[in-house]
Amino acid sequence: MRVFRVIALLLCSAPVLAEVKYSIPEQYVGRWGTTLQSCADPDNDPLALRVEPLRLTFPGSTARVQAVFSDAVLKISVLLDSSSLEELPLPGEIRLEGLEFELSSDYNRLTTMAAGRVVATRVRCPGGDAFAQGTRLQSYW
């Protein structure tokens, strides 16, 4: 387990004193798209994203959440296993990657970063989750 935490800290740029969780906080859960218009047709949105507590679903791929690091409500670093069961050459082999997510103060815009660079900015798609309907958490951490 110690090796796992060292690898996780190297892949994610969250502060060392951040608390470690093993699921995505509720305020991030939901469907996200390039624009509100693209939310109506996620199959044609190359940046469509579904965030679930234990999984992220992108067009054509799914990644499993391994760990979540944060010291703030609006910003998290996520360690993901993006390996596919069909692609694994050896039993138990995994492909780890780190992504950071930052929410806008109104919880309706999600910025995704990798290696400190912004790779996508998305809007929350209407319906289907409590945050889109106005429910807010005081603090996950």
Secondary structure, DSSP 4 states (H G I P E B T S, - for coil): -HHHHHHHHHH--S-TTPEEESS--GGG-EEEESSHHHHT-GGG-TT-EEEETTEEEETTEEEEEEEEEEEETTEEEEEEE---TTT-SSTT---EEEEEEEE-TTS-EEEEEETTEEEEEEEEPSSSSTGGGT---S---
